[in-house]
Amino acid sequence: MFRMDAIDSSILRELQVEGRLANNALADRVRLSPSPCLRRLKRLEANGTIRGYRALVDRRRVGLGLTLFVEVKVSGHSRERAREFEAAVMQVDAVIACHVLAGTADFLLEVVVADLAAYERLLLDTLLVLPGVVDVRSNIAIRTVKESAPLPLSGA
């Protein structure tokens, strides 16, 4: 694991709030001069701590008004079965996150679609035919209270 200090944590906190922050502004906020700030930023990118940058898109404005959390149970708990399922779910664009669980379900999927009819098609034509799927439980999100929050980084 990469060892971070308080300045690295500050850089990450600032970028999680405003990913398009110019280096000079970032340097001011973390109380560094621009050159050392840029070196630290490049190091955080190179070692994989910062995996990338992206725009936060309003789902509804792009026609994806329905978010669901789908619990999936698969048959036969083996590494190979898990790999098959994981490889298949990676190909489903509507699945924007997939987590392996310990509990009653094996996987938790975050799914975004236009509406209930679109989810019905996805469920019947795609999710239920993924490798090893034996049970699917769908939970519809009524409203999002908090999303894409910054990670709670310590001051190091």
DSSP file (Angstrom, degrees, kcal/mol; ACC not computed):
  #  RESIDUE AA STRUCTURE BP1 BP2  ACC     N-H-->O    O-->H-N    N-H-->O    O-->H-N    TCO  KAPPA ALPHA  PHI   PSI    X-CA   Y-CA   Z-CA
    1    1 A M              0   0    0      0, 0.0     2,-0.2     0, 0.0     0, 0.0   0.000 360.0 360.0 360.0 141.8    0.0    0.0    0.0
    2    2 A F        -     0   0    0     45,-0.1     2,-0.6     1,-0.1    42,-0.0  -0.520 360.0-129.0 -72.9 134.3    1.2    3.5   -0.8
    3    3 A R        -     0   0    0     -2,-0.2     2,-0.3     0, 0.0    -1,-0.1  -0.779  28.3-166.9 -89.7 117.8    2.1    5.6    2.2
    4    4 A M        -     0   0    0     -2,-0.6     2,-0.2     4,-0.0     0, 0.0  -0.767   6.3-154.9-104.6 149.0    0.3    9.0    2.1
    5    5 A D     >  -     0   0    0     -2,-0.3     4,-2.2     1,-0.0     5,-0.2  -0.526  42.3 -86.1-107.9-175.7    1.0   12.0    4.2
    6    6 A A  H  > S+     0   0    0      1,-0.2     4,-2.1     2,-0.2     5,-0.1   0.840 127.1  52.8 -62.1 -34.9   -1.3   14.9    5.2
    7    7 A I  H  > S+     0   0    0      2,-0.2     4,-2.6     1,-0.2    -1,-0.2   0.922 108.0  50.1 -69.3 -43.0   -0.6   16.8    1.9
    8    8 A D  H  > S+     0   0    0      1,-0.2     4,-2.4     2,-0.2    -2,-0.2   0.929 111.6  49.3 -58.5 -44.5   -1.4   13.8   -0.3
    9    9 A S  H  X S+     0   0    0     -4,-2.2     4,-2.6     1,-0.2    -1,-0.2   0.896 110.0  51.3 -61.6 -40.1   -4.7   13.4    1.6
   10   10 A S  H  X S+     0   0    0     -4,-2.1     4,-2.5     2,-0.2    -1,-0.2   0.915 108.7  50.9 -63.7 -42.9   -5.4   17.1    1.2
   11   11 A I  H  X S+     0   0    0     -4,-2.6     4,-2.4     1,-0.2    -2,-0.2   0.935 112.3  46.8 -58.8 -46.7   -4.8   16.8   -2.6
   12   12 A L  H  X S+     0   0    0     -4,-2.4     4,-2.0     2,-0.2    -2,-0.2   0.901 111.0  51.6 -64.7 -41.4   -7.1   13.8   -2.8
   13   13 A R  H  X S+     0   0    0     -4,-2.6     4,-1.2     1,-0.2    -1,-0.2   0.940 112.0  46.6 -60.3 -46.2   -9.8   15.6   -0.8
   14   14 A E  H  X S+     0   0    0     -4,-2.5     4,-2.4     1,-0.2     3,-0.4   0.915 112.9  48.7 -63.1 -43.3   -9.7   18.7   -3.0
   15   15 A L  H  < S+     0   0    0     -4,-2.4    -1,-0.2     1,-0.2    -2,-0.2   0.799 104.9  58.6 -70.8 -27.7   -9.8   16.7   -6.2
   16   16 A Q  H  < S+     0   0    0     -4,-2.0     3,-0.3    -5,-0.2    -1,-0.2   0.823 112.6  40.8 -68.5 -29.0  -12.7   14.5   -5.1
   17   17 A V  H  < S+     0   0    0     -4,-1.2     2,-0.3    -3,-0.4    -2,-0.2   0.859 136.4  13.9 -83.0 -39.1  -14.7   17.7   -4.6
   18   18 A E    ><  +     0   0    0     -4,-2.4     3,-1.5    -5,-0.2    -1,-0.2  -0.743  64.2 179.2-143.1  88.8  -13.5   19.4   -7.8
   19   19 A G  T 3  S+     0   0    0     -2,-0.3    -1,-0.1     1,-0.3    -4,-0.1   0.675  80.9  57.8 -67.7 -19.6  -11.7   17.1  -10.2
   20   20 A R  T 3  S+     0   0    0     -5,-0.0    -1,-0.3     2,-0.0     2,-0.1   0.230  74.1 140.1 -95.6  14.3  -11.1   19.8  -12.8
   21   21 A L    <   -     0   0    0     -3,-1.5     2,-0.0    -7,-0.1    -3,-0.0  -0.371  55.6-119.8 -60.8 127.9   -9.2   22.0  -10.4
   22   22 A A     >  -     0   0    0     -2,-0.1     4,-2.8     1,-0.1     5,-0.2  -0.351  22.5-113.9 -67.3 150.9   -6.1   23.6  -12.1
   23   23 A N  H  > S+     0   0    0      1,-0.2     4,-3.1     2,-0.2     5,-0.2   0.870 115.2  53.8 -56.6 -40.6   -2.8   22.8  -10.5
   24   24 A N  H  > S+     0   0    0      2,-0.2     4,-2.1     1,-0.2    -1,-0.2   0.921 111.9  44.3 -62.3 -42.8   -2.2   26.4   -9.4
   25   25 A A  H  > S+     0   0    0      2,-0.2     4,-2.3     1,-0.2    -2,-0.2   0.909 114.0  50.3 -67.2 -41.5   -5.5   26.5   -7.6
   26   26 A L  H  X S+     0   0    0     -4,-2.8     4,-2.1     1,-0.2    -2,-0.2   0.933 109.3  51.5 -60.9 -45.8   -4.9   23.0   -6.1
   27   27 A A  H  X>S+     0   0    0     -4,-3.1     5,-2.7     1,-0.2     4,-0.5   0.907 109.7  50.1 -58.3 -43.2   -1.4   24.1   -4.9
   28   28 A D  H ><5S+     0   0    0     -4,-2.1     3,-0.9     1,-0.2    -1,-0.2   0.930 110.4  50.0 -60.1 -45.3   -3.0   27.1   -3.2
   29   29 A R  H 3<5S+     0   0    0     -4,-2.3    -1,-0.2     1,-0.3    -2,-0.2   0.836 116.7  39.7 -66.1 -32.7   -5.6   25.0   -1.5
   30   30 A V  H 3<5S-     0   0    0     -4,-2.1    -1,-0.3    -5,-0.2    -2,-0.2   0.351 113.1-117.0 -99.7   7.1   -3.1   22.5   -0.1
   31   31 A R  T <<5S+     0   0    0     -3,-0.9     2,-0.3    -4,-0.5    -3,-0.2   0.920  72.3 120.3  60.1  51.0   -0.5   25.2    0.7
   32   32 A L      < -     0   0    0     -5,-2.7    -1,-0.2    -6,-0.1    -2,-0.1  -0.904  68.3-103.8-130.6 162.0    2.2   24.0   -1.7
   33   33 A S     >  -     0   0    0     -2,-0.3     4,-1.8    -3,-0.1     5,-0.2  -0.561  42.9-105.8 -79.8 158.2    4.0   25.7   -4.6
   34   34 A P  H  > S+     0   0    0      0, 0.0     4,-2.7     0, 0.0     5,-0.2   0.846 112.5  55.3 -57.0 -41.1    2.8   24.5   -8.0
   35   35 A S  H  > S+     0   0    0      1,-0.2     4,-2.2     2,-0.2     5,-0.2   0.952 111.7  40.8 -63.6 -51.4    5.8   22.4   -8.9
   36   36 A P  H  > S+     0   0    0      0, 0.0     4,-2.3     0, 0.0    -1,-0.2   0.866 114.8  54.6 -64.3 -32.5    5.8   20.1   -5.8
   37   37 A C  H  X S+     0   0    0     -4,-1.8     4,-2.6     2,-0.2    -2,-0.2   0.941 109.1  46.8 -63.8 -46.1    2.0   19.9   -6.0
   38   38 A L  H  X S+     0   0    0     -4,-2.7     4,-2.7     2,-0.2     5,-0.2   0.889 110.6  52.8 -63.7 -39.7    2.2   18.7   -9.6
   39   39 A R  H  X S+     0   0    0     -4,-2.2     4,-2.1     2,-0.2    -1,-0.2   0.925 111.4  46.3 -60.8 -44.3    4.9   16.1   -8.7
   40   40 A R  H  X S+     0   0    0     -4,-2.3     4,-2.6     2,-0.2    -2,-0.2   0.920 112.2  50.9 -64.0 -43.1    2.7   14.8   -5.9
   41   41 A L  H  X S+     0   0    0     -4,-2.6     4,-2.0     1,-0.2    -2,-0.2   0.931 110.6  48.3 -60.0 -46.8   -0.3   14.7   -8.2
   42   42 A K  H  X S+     0   0    0     -4,-2.7     4,-2.9     1,-0.2    -1,-0.2   0.873 111.0  51.4 -62.4 -37.7    1.6   12.8  -10.9
   43   43 A R  H  X S+     0   0    0     -4,-2.1     4,-2.5     2,-0.2     6,-0.3   0.911 108.6  50.8 -65.4 -42.1    2.9   10.3   -8.3
   44   44 A L  H  <>S+     0   0    0     -4,-2.6     6,-2.3     1,-0.2     5,-1.0   0.856 114.6  44.5 -63.6 -34.5   -0.7    9.7   -7.0
   45   45 A E  H ><5S+     0   0    0     -4,-2.0     3,-1.1     4,-0.2    -2,-0.2   0.924 113.3  50.1 -72.2 -45.5   -1.8    9.1  -10.6
   46   46 A A  H 3<5S+     0   0    0     -4,-2.9    -2,-0.2     1,-0.3    -3,-0.2   0.846 110.3  48.7 -65.0 -35.8    1.3    6.9  -11.5
   47   47 A N  T 3<5S-     0   0    0     -4,-2.5    -1,-0.3    -5,-0.2    -2,-0.2   0.450 116.2-111.7 -87.6   2.6    0.9    4.6   -8.4
   48   48 A G  T < 5S+     0   0    0     -3,-1.1    -3,-0.2     2,-0.3    -2,-0.1   0.481  85.5 119.4  87.2   1.9   -2.8    4.1   -9.0
   49   49 A T  S   <S+     0   0    0     -5,-1.0     2,-0.7    -6,-0.3    -4,-0.2   0.939  82.2  44.3 -64.4 -44.5   -4.2    6.0   -6.1
   50   50 A I  S    S-     0   0    0     -6,-2.3    -2,-0.3    -9,-0.1    -1,-0.2  -0.905  75.2-177.3 -96.5 112.1   -5.9    8.3   -8.5
   51   51 A R        -     0   0    0     -2,-0.7     2,-0.3     1,-0.3    -1,-0.1   0.655  54.7 -55.0 -87.5 -16.3   -7.4    5.9  -11.0
   52   52 A G        -     0   0    0      2,-0.0     2,-0.3    -4,-0.0    -1,-0.3  -0.962  48.7 -97.5 163.7-178.1   -8.9    8.6  -13.4
   53   53 A Y        +     0   0    0     -2,-0.3     2,-0.3    -3,-0.1   -33,-0.0  -0.966  37.2 168.1-130.7 145.6  -11.2   11.6  -13.7
   54   54 A R        -     0   0    0     -2,-0.3     2,-0.3     2,-0.0   -35,-0.2  -0.990  34.5-105.1-154.8 161.8  -14.8   11.7  -14.9
   55   55 A A        -     0   0    0     -2,-0.3     2,-0.8   -36,-0.0    -2,-0.0  -0.680  29.8-128.4 -86.0 141.7  -17.8   13.9  -15.2
   56   56 A L        -     0   0    0     -2,-0.3     2,-0.4    92,-0.0    -1,-0.0  -0.842  31.5-157.9 -89.0 114.6  -20.7   13.3  -12.8
   57   57 A V        -     0   0    0     -2,-0.8     2,-0.7     1,-0.0     3,-0.1  -0.782  19.7-119.8-100.7 134.3  -23.7   13.0  -15.1
   58   58 A D     >  -     0   0    0     -2,-0.4     4,-0.9     1,-0.2     3,-0.2  -0.625  23.3-151.9 -71.0 113.4  -27.3   13.7  -13.9
   59   59 A R  T >4>S+     0   0    0     -2,-0.7     5,-2.9     1,-0.2     3,-0.8   0.885  91.0  50.9 -57.9 -44.1  -28.9   10.3  -14.7
   60   60 A R  G >45S+     0   0    0      1,-0.2     3,-1.7     3,-0.2    -1,-0.2   0.877 103.8  58.1 -64.9 -37.3  -32.4   11.7  -15.2
   61   61 A R  G 345S+     0   0    0      1,-0.3    -1,-0.2    -3,-0.2    -2,-0.2   0.722 108.6  46.9 -67.5 -19.7  -31.2   14.3  -17.7
   62   62 A V  G <<5S-     0   0    0     -4,-0.9    -1,-0.3    -3,-0.8    -2,-0.2   0.170 126.8 -97.5-106.4  17.4  -29.8   11.6  -19.9
   63   63 A G  T < 5S+     0   0    0     -3,-1.7     2,-0.5     1,-0.1    -3,-0.2   0.676  89.9 119.3  82.7  18.0  -32.9    9.4  -19.7
   64   64 A L      < +     0   0    0     -5,-2.9    50,-0.3    -6,-0.2    -3,-0.1  -0.619  25.5 152.8-113.3  71.3  -31.9    7.1  -16.9
   65   65 A G        +     0   0    0     49,-0.6     2,-0.5    -2,-0.5    49,-0.2   0.495  49.9  70.7 -82.5  -5.3  -34.6    7.9  -14.4
   66   66 A L  E     -A  113   0A   0     47,-2.5    47,-2.4    -3,-0.1     2,-0.4  -0.956  55.4-174.8-122.0 124.6  -34.7    4.5  -12.6
   67   67 A T  E     -A  112   0A   0     -2,-0.5    74,-2.8    74,-0.5     2,-0.3  -0.952   9.2-178.2-114.2 134.3  -32.0    3.2  -10.3
   68   68 A L  E     -AB 111 140A   0     43,-2.6    43,-2.9    -2,-0.4     2,-0.6  -0.952  23.7-145.3-130.1 150.1  -32.2   -0.3   -8.8
   69   69 A F  E     -AB 110 139A   0     70,-3.0    70,-1.9    -2,-0.3     2,-0.6  -0.978  25.2-163.1-113.5 118.2  -30.1   -2.3   -6.4
   70   70 A V  E     -AB 109 138A   0     39,-2.8    39,-3.0    -2,-0.6     2,-0.5  -0.901   9.6-153.2-114.7 119.4  -30.2   -5.9   -7.5
   71   71 A E  E     -AB 108 137A   0     66,-3.0    66,-2.6    -2,-0.6     2,-0.4  -0.780  17.5-166.3 -89.3 128.8  -29.2   -8.8   -5.2
   72   72 A V  E     -AB 107 136A   0     35,-2.7    35,-2.1    -2,-0.5    34,-2.1  -0.963  10.4-164.5-122.8 131.8  -28.1  -11.8   -7.2
   73   73 A K  E     - B   0 135A   0     62,-2.8    61,-3.0    -2,-0.4    62,-1.5  -0.945  12.5-161.4-111.2 134.5  -27.5  -15.3   -5.8
   74   74 A V  E     - B   0 133A   0     -2,-0.4    59,-0.2    59,-0.2     2,-0.2  -0.819  18.1-113.8-115.3 156.5  -25.5  -17.8   -8.0
   75   75 A S  S    S+     0   0    0     57,-2.7     3,-0.3    -2,-0.3    60,-0.0  -0.518  84.8  21.5 -83.4 153.5  -25.3  -21.5   -7.9
   76   76 A G  S    S-     0   0    0      1,-0.2     2,-1.5    -2,-0.2     5,-0.1   0.941  76.7-128.7  58.4  95.5  -22.2  -23.4   -6.9
   77   77 A H        +     0   0    0      4,-0.1     2,-0.3    -3,-0.1    -1,-0.2  -0.586  57.5 131.1 -79.6  91.3  -19.8  -21.2   -4.9
   78   78 A S     >  -     0   0    0     -2,-1.5     4,-2.3    -3,-0.3     5,-0.2  -0.943  68.2-115.2-137.2 160.2  -16.6  -21.6   -6.7
   79   79 A R  H  > S+     0   0    0     -2,-0.3     4,-2.7     1,-0.2     5,-0.2   0.904 117.0  52.5 -59.2 -41.9  -13.9  -19.3   -8.0
   80   80 A E  H  > S+     0   0    0      2,-0.2     4,-2.4     1,-0.2    -1,-0.2   0.908 108.8  48.6 -64.2 -42.4  -14.8  -20.3  -11.6
   81   81 A R  H  > S+     0   0    0      2,-0.2     4,-2.5     1,-0.2    -1,-0.2   0.923 112.5  49.1 -63.2 -44.0  -18.5  -19.6  -11.2
   82   82 A A  H  X S+     0   0    0     -4,-2.3     4,-3.0     1,-0.2    -2,-0.2   0.918 111.0  49.8 -61.8 -43.5  -17.7  -16.2   -9.7
   83   83 A R  H  X S+     0   0    0     -4,-2.7     4,-2.7     2,-0.2     5,-0.2   0.908 110.5  50.4 -62.1 -42.0  -15.3  -15.4  -12.6
   84   84 A E  H  X S+     0   0    0     -4,-2.4     4,-2.1     2,-0.2    -2,-0.2   0.939 113.9  44.4 -61.1 -47.4  -17.9  -16.4  -15.1
   85   85 A F  H  X S+     0   0    0     -4,-2.5     4,-2.8     2,-0.2     5,-0.2   0.943 114.1  49.4 -62.9 -47.5  -20.6  -14.2  -13.5
   86   86 A E  H  X S+     0   0    0     -4,-3.0     4,-1.6     1,-0.2    -2,-0.2   0.901 111.2  49.3 -60.3 -42.7  -18.2  -11.3  -13.1
   87   87 A A  H  < S+     0   0    0     -4,-2.7     4,-0.5    -5,-0.2    -1,-0.2   0.901 113.8  46.7 -63.8 -40.2  -17.0  -11.5  -16.7
   88   88 A A  H >< S+     0   0    0     -4,-2.1     3,-1.3    -5,-0.2    -2,-0.2   0.913 110.6  50.7 -68.7 -42.7  -20.6  -11.6  -18.0
   89   89 A V  H >< S+     0   0    0     -4,-2.8     3,-1.5     1,-0.3     6,-0.2   0.790  99.3  66.1 -69.3 -26.1  -21.8   -8.7  -15.8
   90   90 A M  T 3< S+     0   0    0     -4,-1.6    -1,-0.3     1,-0.3    -2,-0.2   0.744  97.5  56.6 -63.7 -22.0  -19.0   -6.5  -17.0
   91   91 A Q  T <  S+     0   0    0     -3,-1.3     2,-0.8    -4,-0.5    -1,-0.3   0.480  84.7  92.8 -88.1  -3.4  -20.6   -6.6  -20.4
   92   92 A V    X   -     0   0    0     -3,-1.5     3,-1.5    -4,-0.2    -1,-0.1  -0.813  58.4-165.0 -97.8 105.5  -23.9   -5.2  -19.2
   93   93 A D  T 3  S+     0   0    0     -2,-0.8    -1,-0.2     1,-0.3    19,-0.1   0.817  85.1  62.3 -60.0 -33.7  -23.9   -1.4  -19.7
   94   94 A A  T 3  S+     0   0    0     17,-0.1    18,-2.4     1,-0.1     2,-0.8   0.714  86.8  82.5 -68.6 -19.3  -26.9   -0.9  -17.4
   95   95 A V  E <   +C  111   0A   0     -3,-1.5    16,-0.2    16,-0.2     3,-0.1  -0.782  54.3 172.6 -86.5 109.5  -24.9   -2.3  -14.5
   96   96 A I  E     +     0   0A   0     14,-2.5     2,-0.3    -2,-0.8    -1,-0.2   0.576  66.0  19.6 -97.5 -10.6  -22.8    0.6  -13.2
   97   97 A A  E     -C  110   0A   0     13,-1.2    13,-2.6     2,-0.0     2,-0.4  -0.974  59.5-171.3-155.2 145.7  -21.5   -1.1  -10.1
   98   98 A C  E     -C  109   0A   0     -2,-0.3     2,-0.4    11,-0.2    11,-0.2  -0.984   8.1-173.4-141.2 127.0  -21.1   -4.7   -9.0
   99   99 A H  E     -C  108   0A   0      9,-2.5     9,-2.4    -2,-0.4     2,-0.4  -0.954  23.1-131.0-122.9 139.3  -20.1   -5.8   -5.5
  100  100 A V  E     -C  107   0A   0     -2,-0.4     2,-0.3     7,-0.2     7,-0.3  -0.755  35.9-157.3 -83.1 133.8  -19.3   -9.3   -4.1
  101  101 A L        -     0   0    0      5,-2.8     2,-0.5    -2,-0.4    -1,-0.0  -0.764  24.6-146.1-115.2 156.9  -21.2   -9.8   -0.8
  102  102 A A  S    S+     0   0    0     -2,-0.3     2,-0.3     5,-0.0     4,-0.1  -0.995  74.3  51.0-112.0 119.1  -21.0  -11.8    2.3
  103  103 A G  S    S-     0   0    0     -2,-0.5    -2,-0.1     2,-0.1     0, 0.0  -0.994 112.6 -27.7 152.1-151.9  -24.6  -12.5    3.3
  104  104 A T  S    S+     0   0    0     -2,-0.3     2,-0.3   -31,-0.0    -1,-0.1   0.810 123.7  48.3 -72.8 -29.4  -27.8  -13.8    1.8
  105  105 A A        -     0   0    0      1,-0.1   -32,-0.2   -32,-0.1    -2,-0.1  -0.734  68.9-147.5-106.3 159.9  -26.9  -12.6   -1.8
  106  106 A D  S    S+     0   0    0    -34,-2.1    -5,-2.8    -2,-0.3     2,-0.3   0.774  81.2  21.5 -94.2 -31.6  -23.6  -13.2   -3.6
  107  107 A F  E     -AC  72 100A   0    -35,-2.1   -35,-2.7    -7,-0.3     2,-0.5  -0.973  59.4-152.7-137.2 149.5  -23.5  -10.0   -5.6
  108  108 A L  E     -AC  71  99A   0     -9,-2.4    -9,-2.5    -2,-0.3     2,-0.4  -0.990  18.4-165.6-122.9 121.4  -25.1   -6.6   -5.4
  109  109 A L  E     -AC  70  98A   0    -39,-3.0   -39,-2.8    -2,-0.5     2,-0.6  -0.860  14.3-148.8-107.0 138.6  -25.6   -4.7   -8.7
  110  110 A E  E     -AC  69  97A   0    -13,-2.6   -14,-2.5    -2,-0.4   -13,-1.2  -0.948  26.8-172.6-102.0 123.8  -26.4   -1.1   -9.1
  111  111 A V  E     -AC  68  95A   0    -43,-2.9   -43,-2.6    -2,-0.6     2,-0.4  -0.933  14.6-166.5-122.5 137.3  -28.5   -0.7  -12.3
  112  112 A V  E     +A   67   0A   0    -18,-2.4     2,-0.3    -2,-0.4   -45,-0.2  -0.994  20.1 154.4-124.8 131.5  -29.6    2.3  -14.1
  113  113 A V  E     -A   66   0A   0    -47,-2.4   -47,-2.5    -2,-0.4     3,-0.1  -0.892  51.5-104.5-144.1 171.6  -32.3    2.2  -16.8
  114  114 A A  S    S-     0   0    0     -2,-0.3   -49,-0.6   -50,-0.3     2,-0.3   0.927  87.9 -32.2 -67.6 -45.9  -34.9    4.6  -18.3
  115  115 A D  S  > S-     0   0    0    -50,-0.1     4,-1.9   -49,-0.1    -1,-0.2  -0.896  73.6 -72.9-162.0-176.5  -37.9    3.1  -16.7
  116  116 A L  H  > S+     0   0    0     -2,-0.3     4,-2.5     1,-0.2     5,-0.1   0.863 124.9  55.0 -63.6 -37.6  -39.6    0.0  -15.3
  117  117 A A  H  > S+     0   0    0      1,-0.2     4,-2.0     2,-0.2    -1,-0.2   0.906 108.0  49.8 -63.0 -40.7  -40.3   -1.4  -18.7
  118  118 A A  H  > S+     0   0    0      1,-0.2     4,-2.3     2,-0.2    -1,-0.2   0.888 110.9  49.8 -64.9 -38.3  -36.6   -1.1  -19.6
  119  119 A Y  H  X S+     0   0    0     -4,-1.9     4,-3.3     2,-0.2     5,-0.2   0.904 106.7  54.9 -67.9 -39.1  -35.7   -2.9  -16.3
  120  120 A E  H  X S+     0   0    0     -4,-2.5     4,-2.6     2,-0.2     5,-0.3   0.928 110.2  46.5 -58.3 -44.5  -38.2   -5.7  -17.1
  121  121 A R  H  X S+     0   0    0     -4,-2.0     4,-2.7     2,-0.2     5,-0.4   0.926 113.9  48.1 -63.3 -44.5  -36.5   -6.3  -20.4
  122  122 A L  H  X>S+     0   0    0     -4,-2.3     5,-2.4     2,-0.2     4,-1.9   0.922 113.6  47.8 -61.3 -44.8  -33.0   -6.2  -18.8
  123  123 A L  H  <>S+     0   0    0     -4,-3.3     5,-2.5     3,-0.2     6,-0.2   0.956 119.5  36.3 -60.9 -52.9  -34.1   -8.6  -16.0
  124  124 A L  H  <5S+     0   0    0     -4,-2.6    -2,-0.2    -5,-0.2    -1,-0.2   0.884 126.5  35.5 -73.0 -39.3  -35.8  -11.1  -18.3
  125  125 A D  H  <5S+     0   0    0     -4,-2.7    -1,-0.2    -5,-0.3    -3,-0.2   0.702 134.9   9.1 -90.5 -20.1  -33.4  -11.0  -21.3
  126  126 A T  T ><5S+     0   0    0     -4,-1.9     3,-0.9    -5,-0.4     4,-0.4   0.720 120.7  46.5-126.3 -61.1  -30.1  -10.4  -19.5
  127  127 A L  G > <S+     0   0    0     -5,-2.4     3,-1.3     1,-0.3    -4,-0.2   0.904 111.5  50.2 -63.3 -43.8  -29.8  -10.7  -15.7
  128  128 A L  G 3 <S+     0   0    0     -5,-2.5    -1,-0.3    -6,-0.3    -4,-0.1   0.670 111.8  50.0 -70.5 -14.2  -31.7  -13.9  -15.3
  129  129 A V  G <  S+     0   0    0     -3,-0.9    -1,-0.3    -6,-0.2    -2,-0.2   0.333  80.0 120.1-106.2   7.1  -29.6  -15.6  -18.0
  130  130 A L  S X  S-     0   0    0     -3,-1.3     3,-1.8    -4,-0.4   -45,-0.1  -0.384  83.7 -73.7 -64.7 151.8  -26.2  -14.6  -16.6
  131  131 A P  T 3  S-     0   0    0      0, 0.0    -1,-0.1     0, 0.0   -43,-0.1  -0.225 111.9  -4.5 -54.8 124.5  -24.0  -17.6  -15.7
  132  132 A G  T 3  S+     0   0    0      1,-0.2   -57,-2.7    -3,-0.1     2,-0.2   0.427  83.9 156.2  80.0   0.2  -25.1  -19.4  -12.5
  133  133 A V  E <   +B   74   0A   0     -3,-1.8   -59,-0.2   -59,-0.2    -1,-0.2  -0.433   6.6 159.1 -67.9 125.4  -27.9  -17.0  -11.5
  134  134 A V  E     +     0   0A   0    -61,-3.0     2,-0.3     1,-0.4   -60,-0.2   0.553  64.9  20.8-118.0 -17.5  -30.5  -18.8   -9.3
  135  135 A D  E     -B   73   0A   0    -62,-1.5   -62,-2.8     2,-0.0     2,-0.4  -0.978  55.8-172.2-155.6 140.2  -32.2  -15.8   -7.6
  136  136 A V  E     -B   72   0A   0     -2,-0.3     2,-0.5   -64,-0.2   -64,-0.2  -0.999   2.1-171.5-134.4 130.2  -32.6  -12.1   -8.2
  137  137 A R  E     -B   71   0A   0    -66,-2.6   -66,-3.0    -2,-0.4     2,-0.4  -0.988  12.9-154.9-122.6 122.1  -34.1   -9.6   -5.8
  138  138 A S  E     -B   70   0A   0     -2,-0.5     2,-0.5   -68,-0.2   -68,-0.2  -0.827   8.8-170.3-104.2 133.4  -34.7   -6.1   -7.1
  139  139 A N  E     -B   69   0A   0    -70,-1.9   -70,-3.0    -2,-0.4     2,-0.4  -0.984  15.5-144.8-121.7 119.9  -34.9   -3.0   -4.9
  140  140 A I  E     -B   68   0A   0     -2,-0.5     2,-0.5   -72,-0.2   -72,-0.2  -0.710  11.7-133.5 -89.0 129.4  -36.0    0.2   -6.5
  141  141 A A        -     0   0    0    -74,-2.8   -74,-0.5    -2,-0.4     3,-0.1  -0.708  17.3-170.7 -79.3 123.7  -34.4    3.4   -5.4
  142  142 A I  S    S-     0   0    0     -2,-0.5     2,-0.3     1,-0.3    -1,-0.2   0.892  70.6  -8.6 -80.7 -43.2  -37.2    6.0   -4.8
  143  143 A R        -     0   0    0    -76,-0.0     2,-0.6     0, 0.0    -1,-0.3  -0.982  65.2-125.9-155.7 143.1  -34.8    9.0   -4.3
  144  144 A T        +     0   0    0     -2,-0.3     3,-0.1     1,-0.2    -3,-0.0  -0.836  23.5 176.1 -95.3 124.4  -31.1    9.4   -3.9
  145  145 A V  S    S+     0   0    0     -2,-0.6     2,-0.3     1,-0.3    -1,-0.2   0.805  72.9  10.8 -92.9 -37.4  -30.1   11.3   -0.8
  146  146 A K        +     0   0    0      3,-0.0    -1,-0.3     0, 0.0     2,-0.3  -0.988  69.5 165.7-146.8 130.5  -26.3   11.1   -1.2
  147  147 A E        +     0   0    0     -2,-0.3    -3,-0.0    -3,-0.1     0, 0.0  -0.993  60.6   8.7-145.5 154.1  -24.2    9.9   -4.1
  148  148 A S  S    S+     0   0    0     -2,-0.3    -1,-0.1     1,-0.1     3,-0.1   0.846  77.6 177.0  48.2  41.9  -20.7   10.0   -5.3
  149  149 A A        -     0   0    0      1,-0.1    -1,-0.1    -3,-0.1  -132,-0.0  -0.423  36.6 -96.3 -72.1 150.0  -19.5   11.4   -2.0
  150  150 A P        -     0   0    0      0, 0.0    -1,-0.1     0, 0.0  -137,-0.1  -0.328  45.9 -99.1 -61.5 148.7  -15.8   11.9   -1.4
  151  151 A L        -     0   0    0   -139,-0.1     2,-1.9     1,-0.1  -135,-0.1  -0.442  36.7-110.8 -66.2 143.9  -14.0    9.1    0.4
  152  152 A P        -     0   0    0      0, 0.0     2,-0.3     0, 0.0    -1,-0.1  -0.538  46.9-175.0 -80.0  82.0  -13.4    9.9    4.1
  153  153 A L        -     0   0    0     -2,-1.9     2,-0.1  -144,-0.1  -140,-0.0  -0.566  18.2-131.0 -82.2 139.1   -9.7   10.3    3.9
  154  154 A S        -     0   0    0     -2,-0.3    -1,-0.1     1,-0.1  -145,-0.0  -0.363  24.6-110.5 -79.8 167.4   -7.7   10.9    7.1
  155  155 A G              0   0    0     -2,-0.1  -146,-0.2     1,-0.1  -145,-0.2   0.480 360.0 360.0 -76.0  -3.1   -5.2   13.7    7.5
  156  156 A A              0   0    0   -151,-0.1  -150,-0.2  -150,-0.1    -1,-0.1   0.401 360.0 360.0  62.9 360.0   -2.4   11.0    7.6
